[in-house]
Amino acid sequence: MNMQYLKNVVTLRLDGDLCAGCGRCLEVCPHAVFQLDNRKAVIVSRDACMECGACARNCPVGAIFVQNGVGCAVGILNTMLGRSNGCCGGEQCCVSIA
């Protein structure tokens, strides 16, 4: 089962000009949002981003921006920790896709 979030609301941005093509974002992204194309990272599944911030924290050249601490990642982690029962507080944050 894959998770898909609301379309076109993710804060994820990638500056292709800054990208060094190291591939760290591919290694740390839990939802395979990135892939390498012509030795540069590209976003291939933006709406699958859960805004955890792992890609931005691990990018050595600062080519990735995502406003972590918002969106579904926080809701999922809080649910796992027993702090809430909703995804992120939004009415329709997460939708399961079979």
The first five atom37 places (N, CA, C, CB, O) and aatype in JSON, in Angstrom:
{
  "aatype": [12, 2, 12, 5, 18, 10, 11, 2, 19, 19, 16, 10, 1, 10, 3, 7, 3, 10, 4, 0, 7, 4, 7, 1, 4, 10, 6, 19, 4, 14, 8, 0, 19, 13, 5, 10, 3, 2, 1, 11, 0, 19, 9, 19, 15, 1, 3, 0, 4, 12, 6, 4, 7, 0, 4, 0, 1, 2, 4, 14, 19, 7, 0, 9, 13, 19, 5, 2, 7, 19, 7, 4, 0, 19, 7, 9, 10, 2, 16, 12, 10, 7, 1, 15, 2, 7, 4, 4, 7, 7, 6, 5, 4, 4, 19, 15, 9, 0],
  "atom_mask": [
    [1, 1, 1, 1, 1],
    [1, 1, 1, 1, 1],
    [1, 1, 1, 1, 1],
    [1, 1, 1, 1, 1],
    [1, 1, 1, 1, 1],
    [1, 1, 1, 1, 1],
    [1, 1, 1, 1, 1],
    [1, 1, 1, 1, 1],
    [1, 1, 1, 1, 1],
    [1, 1, 1, 1, 1],
    [1, 1, 1, 1, 1],
    [1, 1, 1, 1, 1],
    [1, 1, 1, 1, 1],
    [1, 1, 1, 1, 1],
    [1, 1, 1, 1, 1],
    [1, 1, 1, 0, 1],
    [1, 1, 1, 1, 1],
    [1, 1, 1, 1, 1],
    [1, 1, 1, 1, 1],
    [1, 1, 1, 1, 1],
    [1, 1, 1, 0, 1],
    [1, 1, 1, 1, 1],
    [1, 1, 1, 0, 1],
    [1, 1, 1, 1, 1],
    [1, 1, 1, 1, 1],
    [1, 1, 1, 1, 1],
    [1, 1, 1, 1, 1],
    [1, 1, 1, 1, 1],
    [1, 1, 1, 1, 1],
    [1, 1, 1, 1, 1],
    [1, 1, 1, 1, 1],
    [1, 1, 1, 1, 1],
    [1, 1, 1, 1, 1],
    [1, 1, 1, 1, 1],
    [1, 1, 1, 1, 1],
    [1, 1, 1, 1, 1],
    [1, 1, 1, 1, 1],
    [1, 1, 1, 1, 1],
    [1, 1, 1, 1, 1],
    [1, 1, 1, 1, 1],
    [1, 1, 1, 1, 1],
    [1, 1, 1, 1, 1],
    [1, 1, 1, 1, 1],
    [1, 1, 1, 1, 1],
    [1, 1, 1, 1, 1],
    [1, 1, 1, 1, 1],
    [1, 1, 1, 1, 1],
    [1, 1, 1, 1, 1],
    [1, 1, 1, 1, 1],
    [1, 1, 1, 1, 1],
    [1, 1, 1, 1, 1],
    [1, 1, 1, 1, 1],
    [1, 1, 1, 0, 1],
    [1, 1, 1, 1, 1],
    [1, 1, 1, 1, 1],
    [1, 1, 1, 1, 1],
    [1, 1, 1, 1, 1],
    [1, 1, 1, 1, 1],
    [1, 1, 1, 1, 1],
    [1, 1, 1, 1, 1],
    [1, 1, 1, 1, 1],
    [1, 1, 1, 0, 1],
    [1, 1, 1, 1, 1],
    [1, 1, 1, 1, 1],
    [1, 1, 1, 1, 1],
    [1, 1, 1, 1, 1],
    [1, 1, 1, 1, 1],
    [1, 1, 1, 1, 1],
    [1, 1, 1, 0, 1],
    [1, 1, 1, 1, 1],
    [1, 1, 1, 0, 1],
    [1, 1, 1, 1, 1],
    [1, 1, 1, 1, 1],
    [1, 1, 1, 1, 1],
    [1, 1, 1, 0, 1],
    [1, 1, 1, 1, 1],
    [1, 1, 1, 1, 1],
    [1, 1, 1, 1, 1],
    [1, 1, 1, 1, 1],
    [1, 1, 1, 1, 1],
    [1, 1, 1, 1, 1],
    [1, 1, 1, 0, 1],
    [1, 1, 1, 1, 1],
    [1, 1, 1, 1, 1],
    [1, 1, 1, 1, 1],
    [1, 1, 1, 0, 1],
    [1, 1, 1, 1, 1],
    [1, 1, 1, 1, 1],
    [1, 1, 1, 0, 1],
    [1, 1, 1, 0, 1],
    [1, 1, 1, 1, 1],
    [1, 1, 1, 1, 1],
    [1, 1, 1, 1, 1],
    [1, 1, 1, 1, 1],
    [1, 1, 1, 1, 1],
    [1, 1, 1, 1, 1],
    [1, 1, 1, 1, 1],
    [1, 1, 1, 1, 1]
  ],
  "atom_positions": [
    [[0.84, -1.18, 0.0], [0.0, 0.0, 0.0], [0.89, 1.24, 0.0], [-0.96, 0.0, 1.22], [1.77, 1.36, 0.85]],
    [[0.68, 2.16, -0.91], [1.43, 3.41, -0.99], [0.6, 4.54, -0.39], [1.81, 3.74, -2.44], [-0.63, 4.53, -0.46]],
    [[1.29, 5.5, 0.2], [0.61, 6.68, 0.72], [0.69, 7.79, -0.31], [1.23, 7.14, 2.07], [1.73, 7.99, -0.94]],
    [[-0.39, 8.48, -0.48], [-0.4, 9.65, -1.33], [-1.06, 10.75, -0.53], [-1.14, 9.4, -2.69], [-2.05, 10.52, 0.16]],
    [[-0.52, 11.92, -0.61], [-1.01, 13.04, 0.16], [-1.75, 14.0, -0.76], [0.14, 13.75, 0.9], [-1.82, 13.76, -1.97]],
    [[-2.3, 15.04, -0.23], [-3.0, 16.01, -1.06], [-2.1, 16.5, -2.18], [-3.5, 17.19, -0.21], [-0.92, 16.76, -1.95]],
    [[-2.62, 16.62, -3.36], [-1.82, 17.0, -4.52], [-1.41, 18.47, -4.44], [-2.6, 16.75, -5.82], [-2.18, 19.35, -4.05]],
    [[-0.15, 18.7, -4.84], [0.4, 20.05, -5.0], [0.39, 20.91, -3.74], [-0.35, 20.75, -6.07], [0.23, 22.13, -3.84]],
    [[0.54, 20.31, -2.57], [0.62, 21.1, -1.34], [1.97, 20.94, -0.63], [-0.5, 20.71, -0.4], [2.24, 21.64, 0.34]],
    [[2.8, 20.04, -1.11], [4.08, 19.76, -0.47], [5.02, 20.96, -0.65], [4.72, 18.47, -1.05], [5.03, 21.58, -1.71]],
    [[5.79, 21.27, 0.37], [6.71, 22.41, 0.33], [8.04, 22.07, -0.32], [6.95, 22.92, 1.73], [8.91, 22.94, -0.42]],
    [[8.23, 20.84, -0.76], [9.49, 20.37, -1.33], [9.87, 21.14, -2.59], [9.4, 18.88, -1.64], [9.07, 21.3, -3.51]],
    [[11.14, 21.62, -2.6], [11.7, 22.28, -3.79], [13.14, 21.8, -3.97], [11.64, 23.84, -3.65], [13.86, 21.55, -3.0]],
    [[13.56, 21.68, -5.22], [14.9, 21.26, -5.56], [15.48, 22.24, -6.55], [14.91, 19.81, -6.13], [14.87, 22.53, -7.58]],
    [[16.67, 22.76, -6.25], [17.38, 23.65, -7.16], [18.35, 22.8, -7.97], [18.13, 24.8, -6.39], [19.44, 22.47, -7.51]],
    [[17.94, 22.46, -9.19], [18.76, 21.6, -10.05], [20.12, 22.18, -10.38], [0.0, 0.0, 0.0], [21.07, 21.44, -10.62]],
    [[20.22, 23.51, -10.4], [21.51, 24.14, -10.69], [22.52, 23.92, -9.56], [21.32, 25.63, -10.91], [23.72, 23.81, -9.81]],
    [[22.03, 23.85, -8.33], [22.92, 23.61, -7.18], [23.26, 22.13, -6.99], [22.29, 24.14, -5.92], [24.29, 21.8, -6.41]],
    [[22.39, 21.25, -7.46], [22.55, 19.82, -7.22], [23.91, 19.34, -7.73], [21.42, 19.02, -7.9], [24.3, 19.63, -8.86]],
    [[24.62, 18.58, -6.86], [25.92, 18.02, -7.22], [25.81, 16.58, -7.72], [26.86, 18.07, -6.03], [26.8, 15.99, -8.16]],
    [[24.61, 16.01, -7.66], [24.4, 14.64, -8.14], [24.96, 13.56, -7.25], [0.0, 0.0, 0.0], [25.26, 12.47, -7.73]],
    [[25.1, 13.83, -5.96], [25.69, 12.85, -5.04], [24.76, 11.68, -4.74], [26.07, 13.53, -3.74], [25.22, 10.59, -4.41]],
    [[23.45, 11.89, -4.86], [22.49, 10.82, -4.63], [22.09, 10.6, -3.19], [0.0, 0.0, 0.0], [21.36, 9.66, -2.89]],
    [[22.54, 11.45, -2.29], [22.17, 11.27, -0.87], [20.66, 11.37, -0.65], [22.89, 12.29, -0.01], [20.11, 10.67, 0.19]],
    [[20.01, 12.26, -1.4], [18.55, 12.4, -1.24], [17.85, 11.09, -1.59], [18.02, 13.56, -2.13], [16.85, 10.74, -0.96]],
    [[18.34, 10.38, -2.58], [17.76, 9.09, -2.95], [17.94, 8.07, -1.83], [18.4, 8.56, -4.24], [17.05, 7.26, -1.57]],
    [[19.09, 8.12, -1.18], [19.39, 7.17, -0.12], [18.53, 7.37, 1.12], [20.85, 7.27, 0.26], [18.15, 6.4, 1.77]],
    [[18.22, 8.62, 1.46], [17.54, 8.89, 2.72], [16.03, 9.07, 2.58], [18.12, 10.11, 3.34], [15.32, 9.03, 3.59]],
    [[15.53, 9.25, 1.38], [14.09, 9.49, 1.21], [13.31, 8.19, 1.41], [13.81, 10.07, -0.19], [13.54, 7.22, 0.7]],
    [[12.38, 8.16, 2.37], [11.62, 6.94, 2.63], [10.55, 6.63, 1.58], [10.98, 7.02, 3.97], [9.99, 5.54, 1.58]],
    [[10.25, 7.58, 0.7], [9.18, 7.38, -0.26], [9.63, 7.48, -1.72], [8.08, 8.37, -0.02], [8.79, 7.68, -2.61]],
    [[10.92, 7.36, -1.98], [11.46, 7.36, -3.35], [10.96, 8.55, -4.17], [11.09, 6.07, -4.05], [10.5, 8.38, -5.3]],
    [[11.06, 9.73, -3.59], [10.61, 10.95, -4.25], [11.59, 11.39, -5.34], [10.43, 12.08, -3.21], [11.2, 12.06, -6.3]],
    [[12.86, 11.01, -5.21], [13.91, 11.47, -6.12], [14.46, 10.33, -6.97], [15.03, 12.11, -5.33], [14.34, 9.15, -6.62]],
    [[15.04, 10.7, -8.08], [15.89, 9.79, -8.85], [16.96, 10.64, -9.53], [15.05, 8.97, -9.91], [16.83, 11.85, -9.64]],
    [[18.04, 9.98, -9.98], [19.09, 10.69, -10.7], [18.8, 10.66, -12.19], [20.48, 10.07, -10.4], [18.42, 9.62, -12.74]],
    [[18.96, 11.8, -12.83], [18.77, 11.93, -14.26], [19.89, 12.82, -14.79], [17.35, 12.51, -14.61], [19.98, 13.99, -14.41]],
    [[20.72, 12.28, -15.66], [21.87, 13.03, -16.17], [22.74, 13.58, -15.05], [21.4, 14.17, -17.06], [23.16, 14.74, -15.08]],
    [[23.01, 12.73, -14.06], [23.88, 13.06, -12.92], [23.36, 14.19, -12.04], [25.24, 13.43, -13.42], [24.14, 14.88, -11.38]],
    [[22.05, 14.39, -12.04], [21.41, 15.38, -11.17], [20.16, 14.75, -10.57], [21.05, 16.69, -11.95], [19.5, 13.93, -11.21]],
    [[19.85, 15.13, -9.35], [18.61, 14.65, -8.73], [17.43, 15.37, -9.37], [18.63, 14.87, -7.2], [17.51, 16.55, -9.7]],
    [[16.35, 14.65, -9.53], [15.09, 15.23, -9.98], [13.98, 14.67, -9.1], [14.82, 14.9, -11.5], [14.07, 13.56, -8.58]],
    [[12.95, 15.46, -8.94], [11.78, 15.02, -8.17], [10.87, 14.27, -9.11], [11.03, 16.24, -7.49], [10.42, 14.81, -10.12]],
    [[10.59, 13.0, -8.79], [9.74, 12.18, -9.65], [8.39, 11.86, -9.02], [10.45, 10.9, -10.0], [7.47, 11.43, -9.71]],
    [[8.28, 12.06, -7.72], [7.03, 11.72, -7.04], [6.78, 12.74, -5.92], [7.08, 10.27, -6.47], [6.73, 12.38, -4.74]],
    [[6.63, 13.98, -6.3], [6.51, 15.08, -5.33], [5.38, 14.87, -4.32], [6.29, 16.39, -6.07], [5.55, 15.13, -3.13]],
    [[4.24, 14.4, -4.8], [3.1, 14.23, -3.91], [3.27, 13.09, -2.91], [1.86, 14.0, -4.72], [2.47, 12.96, -1.99]],
    [[4.3, 12.27, -3.09], [4.59, 11.21, -2.12], [5.45, 11.71, -0.97], [5.28, 10.05, -2.81], [5.65, 10.99, 0.01]],
    [[5.96, 12.94, -1.07], [6.81, 13.51, -0.02], [6.01, 13.69, 1.26], [7.4, 14.86, -0.48], [4.91, 14.25, 1.24]],
    [[6.56, 13.21, 2.37], [5.89, 13.38, 3.67], [6.53, 14.49, 4.49], [5.91, 12.07, 4.45], [6.25, 14.62, 5.68]],
    [[7.38, 15.27, 3.87], [8.0, 16.44, 4.48], [8.77, 16.12, 5.76], [6.95, 17.47, 4.78], [8.72, 16.87, 6.73]],
    [[9.48, 14.99, 5.74], [10.27, 14.62, 6.92], [11.55, 15.45, 7.02], [10.62, 13.13, 6.87], [12.09, 15.63, 8.11]],
    [[12.05, 15.95, 5.88], [13.23, 16.8, 5.88], [14.56, 16.08, 5.77], [0.0, 0.0, 0.0], [15.6, 16.72, 5.79]],
    [[14.53, 14.75, 5.66], [15.79, 13.99, 5.58], [16.62, 14.4, 4.36], [15.51, 12.49, 5.53], [17.84, 14.49, 4.45]],
    [[15.96, 14.64, 3.25], [16.7, 15.01, 2.03], [17.41, 16.34, 2.2], [15.74, 15.07, 0.83], [18.58, 16.47, 1.85]],
    [[16.72, 17.32, 2.72], [17.31, 18.66, 2.89], [18.44, 18.63, 3.91], [16.24, 19.67, 3.33], [19.47, 19.27, 3.71]],
    [[18.27, 17.9, 5.0], [19.31, 17.82, 6.03], [20.56, 17.11, 5.52], [18.77, 17.1, 7.25], [21.66, 17.38, 6.01]],
    [[20.41, 16.23, 4.56], [21.55, 15.46, 4.07], [22.13, 15.97, 2.76], [21.14, 14.05, 3.89], [23.12, 15.41, 2.28]],
    [[21.56, 17.0, 2.19], [22.09, 17.55, 0.94], [23.31, 18.42, 1.26], [21.0, 18.39, 0.19], [23.18, 19.44, 1.94]],
    [[24.49, 18.02, 0.77], [25.7, 18.75, 1.14], [25.82, 20.13, 0.49], [26.89, 17.93, 0.76], [26.65, 20.94, 0.92]],
    [[25.02, 20.42, -0.52], [25.12, 21.7, -1.21], [23.89, 22.59, -1.01], [25.35, 21.47, -2.68], [23.81, 23.67, -1.59]],
    [[22.93, 22.14, -0.21], [21.75, 22.95, 0.07], [20.82, 23.12, -1.12], [0.0, 0.0, 0.0], [20.17, 24.16, -1.25]],
    [[20.76, 22.12, -1.98], [19.92, 22.22, -3.18], [18.46, 21.88, -2.92], [20.45, 21.31, -4.24], [17.61, 22.1, -3.79]],
    [[18.16, 21.36, -1.72], [16.79, 20.92, -1.43], [16.22, 21.73, -0.28], [16.76, 19.42, -1.09], [16.89, 21.97, 0.73]],
    [[14.98, 22.16, -0.44], [14.25, 22.84, 0.63], [12.95, 22.09, 0.87], [13.99, 24.33, 0.28], [12.24, 21.74, -0.08]],
    [[12.64, 21.86, 2.11], [11.33, 21.34, 2.5], [11.06, 21.84, 3.92], [11.27, 19.75, 2.42], [11.95, 21.81, 4.77]],
    [[9.87, 22.27, 4.13], [9.51, 22.78, 5.46], [9.08, 21.59, 6.31], [8.36, 23.86, 5.38], [7.9, 21.24, 6.37]],
    [[10.07, 20.97, 6.97], [9.72, 19.82, 7.79], [9.07, 20.29, 9.08], [10.95, 18.95, 8.09], [9.18, 21.45, 9.47]],
    [[8.41, 19.37, 9.74], [7.68, 19.72, 10.95], [6.25, 20.12, 10.65], [0.0, 0.0, 0.0], [5.5, 20.49, 11.56]],
    [[5.86, 20.05, 9.39], [4.47, 20.29, 9.0], [4.02, 19.1, 8.19], [4.32, 21.62, 8.18], [4.82, 18.23, 7.87]],
    [[2.79, 19.04, 7.87], [2.3, 18.0, 6.98], [2.22, 16.64, 7.62], [0.0, 0.0, 0.0], [2.17, 16.5, 8.84]],
    [[2.22, 15.65, 6.76], [1.92, 14.29, 7.19], [2.99, 13.63, 8.05], [1.69, 13.45, 6.0], [2.66, 12.8, 8.89]],
    [[4.25, 13.98, 7.87], [5.29, 13.33, 8.65], [5.05, 13.52, 10.13], [6.67, 13.87, 8.27], [5.18, 12.57, 10.91]],
    [[4.71, 14.73, 10.53], [4.45, 15.0, 11.95], [3.26, 14.21, 12.44], [4.22, 16.49, 12.17], [3.3, 13.64, 13.52]],
    [[2.2, 14.18, 11.65], [1.01, 13.43, 12.04], [1.27, 11.95, 12.16], [0.0, 0.0, 0.0], [0.8, 11.31, 13.11]],
    [[2.01, 11.39, 11.22], [2.32, 9.97, 11.26], [3.17, 9.64, 12.48], [3.04, 9.53, 9.98], [2.89, 8.68, 13.19]],
    [[4.2, 10.44, 12.74], [5.06, 10.2, 13.9], [4.29, 10.36, 15.21], [6.26, 11.14, 13.88], [4.46, 9.56, 16.13]],
    [[3.46, 11.39, 15.29], [2.67, 11.58, 16.51], [1.7, 10.42, 16.74], [1.9, 12.9, 16.44], [1.49, 10.0, 17.88]],
    [[1.11, 9.91, 15.68], [0.22, 8.77, 15.8], [0.97, 7.55, 16.3], [-0.45, 8.46, 14.45], [0.5, 6.83, 17.19]],
    [[2.16, 7.31, 15.73], [2.97, 6.17, 16.16], [3.37, 6.29, 17.63], [4.22, 6.05, 15.29], [3.5, 5.29, 18.33]],
    [[3.56, 7.52, 18.09], [3.94, 7.75, 19.49], [2.73, 7.83, 20.41], [4.75, 9.03, 19.59], [2.88, 8.04, 21.62]],
    [[1.54, 7.66, 19.86], [0.32, 7.69, 20.66], [-0.12, 9.08, 21.07], [0.0, 0.0, 0.0], [-0.91, 9.23, 22.0]],
    [[0.38, 10.1, 20.38], [0.04, 11.49, 20.73], [-1.19, 12.0, 20.01], [1.2, 12.38, 20.42], [-1.79, 12.99, 20.44]],
    [[-1.59, 11.36, 18.92], [-2.78, 11.79, 18.18], [-3.32, 10.61, 17.41], [-2.46, 12.97, 17.24], [-2.68, 9.57, 17.31]],
    [[-4.5, 10.78, 16.85], [-5.07, 9.71, 16.04], [-5.32, 10.16, 14.6], [-6.36, 9.23, 16.66], [-5.92, 9.43, 13.82]],
    [[-4.85, 11.36, 14.25], [-5.05, 11.86, 12.9], [-3.73, 12.03, 12.2], [0.0, 0.0, 0.0], [-2.68, 11.98, 12.84]],
    [[-3.78, 12.22, 10.92], [-2.53, 12.34, 10.16], [-1.81, 13.64, 10.49], [-2.81, 12.25, 8.66], [-0.69, 13.61, 11.0]],
    [[-2.43, 14.76, 10.19], [-1.73, 16.02, 10.48], [-2.7, 17.1, 10.94], [-0.97, 16.5, 9.24], [-2.34, 18.27, 11.04]],
    [[-3.91, 16.7, 11.2], [-4.88, 17.68, 11.64], [-5.75, 18.21, 10.53], [0.0, 0.0, 0.0], [-6.8, 18.8, 10.79]],
    [[-5.33, 18.01, 9.28], [-6.14, 18.43, 8.15], [-7.31, 17.49, 7.97], [0.0, 0.0, 0.0], [-7.29, 16.36, 8.45]],
    [[-8.33, 17.96, 7.28], [-9.52, 17.13, 7.11], [-9.26, 15.89, 6.29], [-10.62, 17.93, 6.47], [-9.79, 14.82, 6.6]],
    [[-8.44, 15.99, 5.23], [-8.17, 14.86, 4.36], [-6.68, 14.78, 4.05], [-8.99, 14.97, 3.07], [-6.3, 14.73, 2.88]],
    [[-5.87, 14.76, 5.05], [-4.42, 14.79, 4.83], [-3.94, 13.57, 4.06], [-3.68, 14.88, 6.15], [-3.37, 13.72, 2.98]],
    [[-4.14, 12.4, 4.6], [-3.6, 11.2, 3.98], [-4.72, 10.36, 3.38], [-2.8, 10.38, 5.0], [-5.8, 10.22, 3.96]],
    [[-4.44, 9.82, 2.22], [-5.38, 8.94, 1.55], [-4.62, 7.67, 1.21], [-6.0, 9.61, 0.28], [-3.58, 7.73, 0.56]],
    [[-5.13, 6.53, 1.62], [-4.46, 5.27, 1.28], [-4.81, 4.89, -0.15], [-4.87, 4.15, 2.25], [-5.96, 4.96, -0.57]],
    [[-3.79, 4.49, -0.88], [-3.95, 4.04, -2.26], [-3.62, 2.56, -2.3], [-3.05, 4.86, -3.25], [-2.52, 2.16, -1.91]],
    [[-4.53, 1.76, -2.75], [-4.3, 0.3, -2.81], [-3.39, -0.07, -3.94], [-5.61, -0.46, -2.94], [-3.09, -1.25, -4.13]]
  ]
}
